[in-house]
């Protein structure tokens, strides 16, 4: 499975905001539900904390797509 590189220009981004930013979820509400219901993996593990801070190198998997956080 290919990773989709997603560039952030801050030190970190919260998981729910990242899901909207990368286009994996259309709304904040959709992102919140996806995280709370356990559909999101961070670095290979289920993450139910929508405020989880993602940093350079972290991976997020949802709907059989993998996004890699890349800080610039």
PDB file of N, CA, C and O in Angstrom:
ATOM      1  N   UNK A   1       0.843  -1.183   0.000  1.00  0.00           N
ATOM      2  CA  UNK A   1       0.000   0.000   0.000  1.00  0.00           C
ATOM      3  C   UNK A   1       0.895   1.255   0.000  1.00  0.00           C
ATOM      4  O   UNK A   1       1.795   1.378   0.830  1.00  0.00           O
ATOM      5  N   UNK A   2       0.644   2.156  -0.912  1.00  0.00           N
ATOM      6  CA  UNK A   2       1.435   3.372  -0.992  1.00  0.00           C
ATOM      7  C   UNK A   2       1.016   4.383   0.071  1.00  0.00           C
ATOM      8  O   UNK A   2      -0.165   4.514   0.394  1.00  0.00           O
ATOM      9  N   UNK A   3       1.996   5.086   0.600  1.00  0.00           N
ATOM     10  CA  UNK A   3       1.714   6.138   1.567  1.00  0.00           C
ATOM     11  C   UNK A   3       1.486   7.458   0.840  1.00  0.00           C
ATOM     12  O   UNK A   3       2.139   7.759  -0.159  1.00  0.00           O
ATOM     13  N   UNK A   4       0.553   8.229   1.362  1.00  0.00           N
ATOM     14  CA  UNK A   4       0.289   9.562   0.825  1.00  0.00           C
ATOM     15  C   UNK A   4       0.994  10.547   1.749  1.00  0.00           C
ATOM     16  O   UNK A   4       0.630  10.696   2.916  1.00  0.00           O
ATOM     17  N   UNK A   5       2.007  11.216   1.209  1.00  0.00           N
ATOM     18  CA  UNK A   5       2.782  12.163   2.008  1.00  0.00           C
ATOM     19  C   UNK A   5       1.970  13.442   2.175  1.00  0.00           C
ATOM     20  O   UNK A   5       1.529  14.035   1.190  1.00  0.00           O
ATOM     21  N   UNK A   6       1.774  13.868   3.423  1.00  0.00           N
ATOM     22  CA  UNK A   6       1.014  15.079   3.715  1.00  0.00           C
ATOM     23  C   UNK A   6       1.899  16.035   4.494  1.00  0.00           C
ATOM     24  O   UNK A   6       2.340  15.724   5.601  1.00  0.00           O
ATOM     25  N   UNK A   7       2.156  17.194   3.915  1.00  0.00           N
ATOM     26  CA  UNK A   7       3.075  18.169   4.497  1.00  0.00           C
ATOM     27  C   UNK A   7       2.340  19.087   5.460  1.00  0.00           C
ATOM     28  O   UNK A   7       1.296  19.650   5.130  1.00  0.00           O
ATOM     29  N   UNK A   8       2.909  19.231   6.670  1.00  0.00           N
ATOM     30  CA  UNK A   8       2.405  20.217   7.629  1.00  0.00           C
ATOM     31  C   UNK A   8       3.504  21.247   7.851  1.00  0.00           C
ATOM     32  O   UNK A   8       4.690  20.948   7.710  1.00  0.00           O
ATOM     33  N   UNK A   9       3.100  22.441   8.194  1.00  0.00           N
ATOM     34  CA  UNK A   9       4.087  23.512   8.372  1.00  0.00           C
ATOM     35  C   UNK A   9       4.168  23.969   9.831  1.00  0.00           C
ATOM     36  O   UNK A   9       4.596  25.085  10.127  1.00  0.00           O
ATOM     37  N   UNK A  10       3.747  23.082  10.728  1.00  0.00           N
ATOM     38  CA  UNK A  10       3.802  23.341  12.160  1.00  0.00           C
ATOM     39  C   UNK A  10       4.523  22.178  12.826  1.00  0.00           C
ATOM     40  O   UNK A  10       4.819  21.171  12.182  1.00  0.00           O
ATOM     41  N   UNK A  11       4.803  22.319  14.115  1.00  0.00           N
ATOM     42  CA  UNK A  11       5.503  21.252  14.843  1.00  0.00           C
ATOM     43  C   UNK A  11       4.639  19.998  14.939  1.00  0.00           C
ATOM     44  O   UNK A  11       5.146  18.879  14.857  1.00  0.00           O
ATOM     45  N   UNK A  12       3.324  20.191  15.114  1.00  0.00           N
ATOM     46  CA  UNK A  12       2.408  19.063  15.215  1.00  0.00           C
ATOM     47  C   UNK A  12       1.035  19.486  14.702  1.00  0.00           C
ATOM     48  O   UNK A  12       0.769  20.671  14.499  1.00  0.00           O
ATOM     49  N   UNK A  13       0.171  18.493  14.497  1.00  0.00           N
ATOM     50  CA  UNK A  13      -1.217  18.733  14.121  1.00  0.00           C
ATOM     51  C   UNK A  13      -2.053  17.692  14.853  1.00  0.00           C
ATOM     52  O   UNK A  13      -1.645  16.537  14.973  1.00  0.00           O
ATOM     53  N   UNK A  14      -3.217  18.097  15.341  1.00  0.00           N
ATOM     54  CA  UNK A  14      -4.079  17.154  16.056  1.00  0.00           C
ATOM     55  C   UNK A  14      -4.756  16.219  15.053  1.00  0.00           C
ATOM     56  O   UNK A  14      -5.042  16.597  13.917  1.00  0.00           O
ATOM     57  N   UNK A  15      -5.001  14.994  15.503  1.00  0.00           N
ATOM     58  CA  UNK A  15      -5.503  13.936  14.631  1.00  0.00           C
ATOM     59  C   UNK A  15      -6.778  14.329  13.895  1.00  0.00           C
ATOM     60  O   UNK A  15      -6.867  14.131  12.683  1.00  0.00           O
ATOM     61  N   UNK A  16      -7.763  14.878  14.593  1.00  0.00           N
ATOM     62  CA  UNK A  16      -9.015  15.213  13.909  1.00  0.00           C
ATOM     63  C   UNK A  16      -8.812  16.294  12.850  1.00  0.00           C
ATOM     64  O   UNK A  16      -9.412  16.245  11.776  1.00  0.00           O
ATOM     65  N   UNK A  17      -7.964  17.265  13.161  1.00  0.00           N
ATOM     66  CA  UNK A  17      -7.660  18.326  12.186  1.00  0.00           C
ATOM     67  C   UNK A  17      -6.901  17.744  10.988  1.00  0.00           C
ATOM     68  O   UNK A  17      -7.129  18.150   9.848  1.00  0.00           O
ATOM     69  N   UNK A  18      -6.002  16.796  11.250  1.00  0.00           N
ATOM     70  CA  UNK A  18      -5.236  16.173  10.177  1.00  0.00           C
ATOM     71  C   UNK A  18      -6.141  15.420   9.213  1.00  0.00           C
ATOM     72  O   UNK A  18      -5.943  15.482   7.999  1.00  0.00           O
ATOM     73  N   UNK A  19      -7.131  14.711   9.743  1.00  0.00           N
ATOM     74  CA  UNK A  19      -8.039  13.943   8.894  1.00  0.00           C
ATOM     75  C   UNK A  19      -8.797  14.853   7.925  1.00  0.00           C
ATOM     76  O   UNK A  19      -9.041  14.479   6.778  1.00  0.00           O
ATOM     77  N   UNK A  20      -9.163  16.034   8.387  1.00  0.00           N
ATOM     78  CA  UNK A  20      -9.810  17.010   7.500  1.00  0.00           C
ATOM     79  C   UNK A  20      -8.789  17.596   6.525  1.00  0.00           C
ATOM     80  O   UNK A  20      -9.059  17.707   5.329  1.00  0.00           O
ATOM     81  N   UNK A  21      -7.620  17.969   7.039  1.00  0.00           N
ATOM     82  CA  UNK A  21      -6.571  18.617   6.244  1.00  0.00           C
ATOM     83  C   UNK A  21      -6.123  17.751   5.068  1.00  0.00           C
ATOM     84  O   UNK A  21      -5.935  18.257   3.961  1.00  0.00           O
ATOM     85  N   UNK A  22      -5.954  16.457   5.303  1.00  0.00           N
ATOM     86  CA  UNK A  22      -5.459  15.570   4.238  1.00  0.00           C
ATOM     87  C   UNK A  22      -6.585  15.093   3.319  1.00  0.00           C
ATOM     88  O   UNK A  22      -6.325  14.455   2.299  1.00  0.00           O
ATOM     89  N   UNK A  23      -7.829  15.398   3.674  1.00  0.00           N
ATOM     90  CA  UNK A  23      -8.953  15.024   2.828  1.00  0.00           C
ATOM     91  C   UNK A  23      -9.533  13.648   3.116  1.00  0.00           C
ATOM     92  O   UNK A  23     -10.400  13.180   2.378  1.00  0.00           O
ATOM     93  N   UNK A  24      -9.074  12.996   4.168  1.00  0.00           N
ATOM     94  CA  UNK A  24      -9.598  11.672   4.510  1.00  0.00           C
ATOM     95  C   UNK A  24     -11.034  11.762   5.014  1.00  0.00           C
ATOM     96  O   UNK A  24     -11.816  10.829   4.834  1.00  0.00           O
ATOM     97  N   UNK A  25     -11.382  12.885   5.646  1.00  0.00           N
ATOM     98  CA  UNK A  25     -12.739  13.145   6.130  1.00  0.00           C
ATOM     99  C   UNK A  25     -13.170  14.509   5.611  1.00  0.00           C
ATOM    100  O   UNK A  25     -12.366  15.437   5.528  1.00  0.00           O
ATOM    101  N   UNK A  26     -14.447  14.618   5.264  1.00  0.00           N
ATOM    102  CA  UNK A  26     -14.938  15.876   4.703  1.00  0.00           C
ATOM    103  C   UNK A  26     -15.235  16.924   5.757  1.00  0.00           C
ATOM    104  O   UNK A  26     -15.096  18.119   5.495  1.00  0.00           O
ATOM    105  N   UNK A  27     -15.644  16.493   6.955  1.00  0.00           N
ATOM    106  CA  UNK A  27     -16.010  17.447   8.005  1.00  0.00           C
ATOM    107  C   UNK A  27     -15.335  17.078   9.318  1.00  0.00           C
ATOM    108  O   UNK A  27     -14.841  15.964   9.488  1.00  0.00           O
ATOM    109  N   UNK A  28     -15.323  18.017  10.226  1.00  0.00           N
ATOM    110  CA  UNK A  28     -14.786  17.747  11.557  1.00  0.00           C
ATOM    111  C   UNK A  28     -15.612  16.704  12.287  1.00  0.00           C
ATOM    112  O   UNK A  28     -15.075  15.882  13.030  1.00  0.00           O
ATOM    113  N   UNK A  29     -16.931  16.741  12.071  1.00  0.00           N
ATOM    114  CA  UNK A  29     -17.801  15.757  12.701  1.00  0.00           C
ATOM    115  C   UNK A  29     -17.521  14.347  12.222  1.00  0.00           C
ATOM    116  O   UNK A  29     -17.519  13.401  13.009  1.00  0.00           O
ATOM    117  N   UNK A  30     -17.282  14.213  10.927  1.00  0.00           N
ATOM    118  CA  UNK A  30     -16.940  12.904  10.366  1.00  0.00           C
ATOM    119  C   UNK A  30     -15.610  12.417  10.939  1.00  0.00           C
ATOM    120  O   UNK A  30     -15.464  11.239  11.265  1.00  0.00           O
ATOM    121  N   UNK A  31     -14.645  13.326  11.061  1.00  0.00           N
ATOM    122  CA  UNK A  31     -13.341  12.969  11.629  1.00  0.00           C
ATOM    123  C   UNK A  31     -13.497  12.512  13.078  1.00  0.00           C
ATOM    124  O   UNK A  31     -12.918  11.504  13.484  1.00  0.00           O
ATOM    125  N   UNK A  32     -14.284  13.259  13.854  1.00  0.00           N
ATOM    126  CA  UNK A  32     -14.509  12.925  15.262  1.00  0.00           C
ATOM    127  C   UNK A  32     -15.110  11.527  15.397  1.00  0.00           C
ATOM    128  O   UNK A  32     -14.637  10.724  16.202  1.00  0.00           O
ATOM    129  N   UNK A  33     -16.141  11.235  14.622  1.00  0.00           N
ATOM    130  CA  UNK A  33     -16.789   9.924  14.690  1.00  0.00           C
ATOM    131  C   UNK A  33     -15.854   8.798  14.259  1.00  0.00           C
ATOM    132  O   UNK A  33     -15.823   7.739  14.886  1.00  0.00           O
ATOM    133  N   UNK A  34     -15.099   9.022  13.198  1.00  0.00           N
ATOM    134  CA  UNK A  34     -14.166   7.997  12.709  1.00  0.00           C
ATOM    135  C   UNK A  34     -13.159   7.625  13.786  1.00  0.00           C
ATOM    136  O   UNK A  34     -12.844   6.450  13.977  1.00  0.00           O
ATOM    137  N   UNK A  35     -12.652   8.645  14.494  1.00  0.00           N
ATOM    138  CA  UNK A  35     -11.666   8.409  15.553  1.00  0.00           C
ATOM    139  C   UNK A  35     -12.330   7.714  16.742  1.00  0.00           C
ATOM    140  O   UNK A  35     -11.832   6.700  17.231  1.00  0.00           O
ATOM    141  N   UNK A  36     -13.446   8.258  17.201  1.00  0.00           N
ATOM    142  CA  UNK A  36     -14.121   7.707  18.382  1.00  0.00           C
ATOM    143  C   UNK A  36     -14.592   6.269  18.177  1.00  0.00           C
ATOM    144  O   UNK A  36     -14.630   5.489  19.128  1.00  0.00           O
ATOM    145  N   UNK A  37     -14.949   5.918  16.951  1.00  0.00           N
ATOM    146  CA  UNK A  37     -15.434   4.568  16.680  1.00  0.00           C
ATOM    147  C   UNK A  37     -14.314   3.579  16.354  1.00  0.00           C
ATOM    148  O   UNK A  37     -14.579   2.414  16.056  1.00  0.00           O
ATOM    149  N   UNK A  38     -13.062   4.042  16.412  1.00  0.00           N
ATOM    150  CA  UNK A  38     -11.927   3.138  16.261  1.00  0.00           C
ATOM    151  C   UNK A  38     -11.548   2.792  14.836  1.00  0.00           C
ATOM    152  O   UNK A  38     -10.912   1.766  14.595  1.00  0.00           O
ATOM    153  N   UNK A  39     -11.932   3.641  13.881  1.00  0.00           N
ATOM    154  CA  UNK A  39     -11.613   3.371  12.470  1.00  0.00           C
ATOM    155  C   UNK A  39     -10.258   3.915  12.039  1.00  0.00           C
ATOM    156  O   UNK A  39      -9.857   3.739  10.888  1.00  0.00           O
ATOM    157  N   UNK A  40      -9.548   4.576  12.953  1.00  0.00           N
ATOM    158  CA  UNK A  40      -8.293   5.241  12.593  1.00  0.00           C
ATOM    159  C   UNK A  40      -7.128   4.586  13.328  1.00  0.00           C
ATOM    160  O   UNK A  40      -7.180   4.360  14.537  1.00  0.00           O
ATOM    161  N   UNK A  41      -6.074   4.286  12.565  1.00  0.00           N
ATOM    162  CA  UNK A  41      -4.840   3.753  13.150  1.00  0.00           C
ATOM    163  C   UNK A  41      -3.764   4.830  13.083  1.00  0.00           C
ATOM    164  O   UNK A  41      -3.587   5.478  12.052  1.00  0.00           O
ATOM    165  N   UNK A  42      -3.057   5.014  14.177  1.00  0.00           N
ATOM    166  CA  UNK A  42      -1.906   5.915  14.201  1.00  0.00           C
ATOM    167  C   UNK A  42      -0.685   5.055  14.490  1.00  0.00           C
ATOM    168  O   UNK A  42      -0.619   4.369  15.510  1.00  0.00           O
ATOM    169  N   UNK A  43       0.271   5.102  13.588  1.00  0.00           N
ATOM    170  CA  UNK A  43       1.481   4.283  13.706  1.00  0.00           C
ATOM    171  C   UNK A  43       1.140   2.809  13.926  1.00  0.00           C
ATOM    172  O   UNK A  43       1.800   2.118  14.701  1.00  0.00           O
ATOM    173  N   UNK A  44       0.093   2.334  13.228  1.00  0.00           N
ATOM    174  CA  UNK A  44      -0.264   0.925  13.257  1.00  0.00           C
ATOM    175  C   UNK A  44      -1.172   0.491  14.393  1.00  0.00           C
ATOM    176  O   UNK A  44      -1.538  -0.682  14.467  1.00  0.00           O
ATOM    177  N   UNK A  45      -1.550   1.414  15.288  1.00  0.00           N
ATOM    178  CA  UNK A  45      -2.401   1.057  16.415  1.00  0.00           C
ATOM    179  C   UNK A  45      -3.673   1.892  16.409  1.00  0.00           C
ATOM    180  O   UNK A  45      -3.647   3.068  16.048  1.00  0.00           O
ATOM    181  N   UNK A  46      -4.797   1.279  16.812  1.00  0.00           N
ATOM    182  CA  UNK A  46      -6.058   2.010  16.891  1.00  0.00           C
ATOM    183  C   UNK A  46      -5.898   3.180  17.856  1.00  0.00           C
ATOM    184  O   UNK A  46      -5.368   3.024  18.956  1.00  0.00           O
ATOM    185  N   UNK A  47      -6.361   4.351  17.430  1.00  0.00           N
ATOM    186  CA  UNK A  47      -6.279   5.547  18.272  1.00  0.00           C
ATOM    187  C   UNK A  47      -7.669   6.164  18.378  1.00  0.00           C
ATOM    188  O   UNK A  47      -8.293   6.481  17.365  1.00  0.00           O
ATOM    189  N   UNK A  48      -8.149   6.333  19.607  1.00  0.00           N
ATOM    190  CA  UNK A  48      -9.466   6.924  19.827  1.00  0.00           C
ATOM    191  C   UNK A  48      -9.365   8.316  20.436  1.00  0.00           C
ATOM    192  O   UNK A  48     -10.367   8.865  20.896  1.00  0.00           O
ATOM    193  N   UNK A  49      -8.167   8.891  20.444  1.00  0.00           N
ATOM    194  CA  UNK A  49      -7.966  10.254  20.969  1.00  0.00           C
ATOM    195  C   UNK A  49      -7.913  11.225  19.802  1.00  0.00           C
ATOM    196  O   UNK A  49      -6.900  11.304  19.107  1.00  0.00           O
ATOM    197  N   UNK A  50      -8.993  11.966  19.578  1.00  0.00           N
ATOM    198  CA  UNK A  50      -9.011  12.860  18.416  1.00  0.00           C
ATOM    199  C   UNK A  50      -8.049  14.022  18.567  1.00  0.00           C
ATOM    200  O   UNK A  50      -7.698  14.659  17.574  1.00  0.00           O
ATOM    201  N   UNK A  51      -7.610  14.317  19.799  1.00  0.00           N
ATOM    202  CA  UNK A  51      -6.646  15.388  20.032  1.00  0.00           C
ATOM    203  C   UNK A  51      -5.200  14.916  20.002  1.00  0.00           C
ATOM    204  O   UNK A  51      -4.291  15.688  20.306  1.00  0.00           O
ATOM    205  N   UNK A  52      -4.979  13.661  19.640  1.00  0.00           N
ATOM    206  CA  UNK A  52      -3.615  13.106  19.569  1.00  0.00           C
ATOM    207  C   UNK A  52      -2.747  13.980  18.681  1.00  0.00           C
ATOM    208  O   UNK A  52      -3.130  14.310  17.559  1.00  0.00           O
ATOM    209  N   UNK A  53      -1.581  14.354  19.182  1.00  0.00           N
ATOM    210  CA  UNK A  53      -0.671  15.208  18.416  1.00  0.00           C
ATOM    211  C   UNK A  53       0.160  14.353  17.463  1.00  0.00           C
ATOM    212  O   UNK A  53       0.870  13.438  17.881  1.00  0.00           O
ATOM    213  N   UNK A  54       0.056  14.667  16.194  1.00  0.00           N
ATOM    214  CA  UNK A  54       0.838  13.979  15.170  1.00  0.00           C
ATOM    215  C   UNK A  54       2.051  14.818  14.831  1.00  0.00           C
ATOM    216  O   UNK A  54       1.960  16.038  14.692  1.00  0.00           O
ATOM    217  N   UNK A  55       3.177  14.162  14.699  1.00  0.00           N
ATOM    218  CA  UNK A  55       4.436  14.852  14.391  1.00  0.00           C
ATOM    219  C   UNK A  55       5.084  14.221  13.158  1.00  0.00           C
ATOM    220  O   UNK A  55       4.634  13.187  12.665  1.00  0.00           O
ATOM    221  N   UNK A  56       6.132  14.851  12.680  1.00  0.00           N
ATOM    222  CA  UNK A  56       6.861  14.388  11.508  1.00  0.00           C
ATOM    223  C   UNK A  56       7.160  12.893  11.607  1.00  0.00           C
ATOM    224  O   UNK A  56       7.712  12.429  12.604  1.00  0.00           O
ATOM    225  N   UNK A  57       6.794  12.148  10.575  1.00  0.00           N
ATOM    226  CA  UNK A  57       7.082  10.718  10.518  1.00  0.00           C
ATOM    227  C   UNK A  57       5.946   9.824  10.958  1.00  0.00           C
ATOM    228  O   UNK A  57       5.963   8.627  10.669  1.00  0.00           O
ATOM    229  N   UNK A  58       4.950  10.373  11.656  1.00  0.00           N
ATOM    230  CA  UNK A  58       3.806   9.564  12.079  1.00  0.00           C
ATOM    231  C   UNK A  58       2.999   9.126  10.861  1.00  0.00           C
ATOM    232  O   UNK A  58       2.984   9.807   9.835  1.00  0.00           O
ATOM    233  N   UNK A  59       2.326   7.975  10.986  1.00  0.00           N
ATOM    234  CA  UNK A  59       1.441   7.517   9.919  1.00  0.00           C
ATOM    235  C   UNK A  59       0.018   7.407  10.458  1.00  0.00           C
ATOM    236  O   UNK A  59      -0.204   7.074  11.622  1.00  0.00           O
ATOM    237  N   UNK A  60      -0.931   7.693   9.582  1.00  0.00           N
ATOM    238  CA  UNK A  60      -2.354   7.595   9.914  1.00  0.00           C
ATOM    239  C   UNK A  60      -3.001   6.727   8.837  1.00  0.00           C
ATOM    240  O   UNK A  60      -2.840   6.981   7.643  1.00  0.00           O
ATOM    241  N   UNK A  61      -3.729   5.704   9.267  1.00  0.00           N
ATOM    242  CA  UNK A  61      -4.401   4.823   8.321  1.00  0.00           C
ATOM    243  C   UNK A  61      -5.905   4.890   8.533  1.00  0.00           C
ATOM    244  O   UNK A  61      -6.389   4.740   9.655  1.00  0.00           O
ATOM    245  N   UNK A  62      -6.642   5.115   7.452  1.00  0.00           N
ATOM    246  CA  UNK A  62      -8.101   5.141   7.480  1.00  0.00           C
ATOM    247  C   UNK A  62      -8.602   4.729   6.100  1.00  0.00           C
ATOM    248  O   UNK A  62      -8.052   5.139   5.078  1.00  0.00           O
ATOM    249  N   UNK A  63      -9.647   3.916   6.086  1.00  0.00           N
ATOM    250  CA  UNK A  63     -10.247   3.472   4.821  1.00  0.00           C
ATOM    251  C   UNK A  63      -9.225   2.899   3.845  1.00  0.00           C
ATOM    252  O   UNK A  63      -9.260   3.203   2.652  1.00  0.00           O
ATOM    253  N   UNK A  64      -8.316   2.070   4.352  1.00  0.00           N
ATOM    254  CA  UNK A  64      -7.289   1.405   3.545  1.00  0.00           C
ATOM    255  C   UNK A  64      -6.333   2.364   2.846  1.00  0.00           C
ATOM    256  O   UNK A  64      -5.710   2.006   1.847  1.00  0.00           O
ATOM    257  N   UNK A  65      -6.214   3.588   3.373  1.00  0.00           N
ATOM    258  CA  UNK A  65      -5.226   4.557   2.878  1.00  0.00           C
ATOM    259  C   UNK A  65      -4.303   4.923   4.033  1.00  0.00           C
ATOM    260  O   UNK A  65      -4.733   5.036   5.181  1.00  0.00           O
ATOM    261  N   UNK A  66      -3.030   5.105   3.708  1.00  0.00           N
ATOM    262  CA  UNK A  66      -2.042   5.476   4.720  1.00  0.00           C
ATOM    263  C   UNK A  66      -1.488   6.853   4.376  1.00  0.00           C
ATOM    264  O   UNK A  66      -1.040   7.101   3.257  1.00  0.00           O
ATOM    265  N   UNK A  67      -1.530   7.737   5.361  1.00  0.00           N
ATOM    266  CA  UNK A  67      -1.000   9.099   5.204  1.00  0.00           C
ATOM    267  C   UNK A  67       0.214   9.244   6.109  1.00  0.00           C
ATOM    268  O   UNK A  67       0.161   8.870   7.281  1.00  0.00           O
ATOM    269  N   UNK A  68       1.318   9.788   5.573  1.00  0.00           N
ATOM    270  CA  UNK A  68       2.516  10.035   6.382  1.00  0.00           C
ATOM    271  C   UNK A  68       2.629  11.529   6.629  1.00  0.00           C
ATOM    272  O   UNK A  68       2.614  12.333   5.697  1.00  0.00           O
ATOM    273  N   UNK A  69       2.742  11.889   7.912  1.00  0.00           N
ATOM    274  CA  UNK A  69       2.905  13.280   8.300  1.00  0.00           C
ATOM    275  C   UNK A  69       4.338  13.690   8.007  1.00  0.00           C
ATOM    276  O   UNK A  69       5.282  13.045   8.462  1.00  0.00           O
ATOM    277  N   UNK A  70       4.497  14.763   7.247  1.00  0.00           N
ATOM    278  CA  UNK A  70       5.823  15.260   6.888  1.00  0.00           C
ATOM    279  C   UNK A  70       5.897  16.738   7.237  1.00  0.00           C
ATOM    280  O   UNK A  70       5.189  17.556   6.649  1.00  0.00           O
ATOM    281  N   UNK A  71       6.754  17.083   8.195  1.00  0.00           N
ATOM    282  CA  UNK A  71       6.900  18.482   8.605  1.00  0.00           C
ATOM    283  C   UNK A  71       7.852  19.190   7.669  1.00  0.00           C
ATOM    284  O   UNK A  71       8.819  18.611   7.174  1.00  0.00           O
ATOM    285  N   UNK A  72       7.554  20.458   7.437  1.00  0.00           N
ATOM    286  CA  UNK A  72       8.422  21.249   6.552  1.00  0.00           C
ATOM    287  C   UNK A  72       8.803  22.540   7.215  1.00  0.00           C
ATOM    288  O   UNK A  72       9.529  23.344   6.631  1.00  0.00           O
TER     289      UNK A  72
END
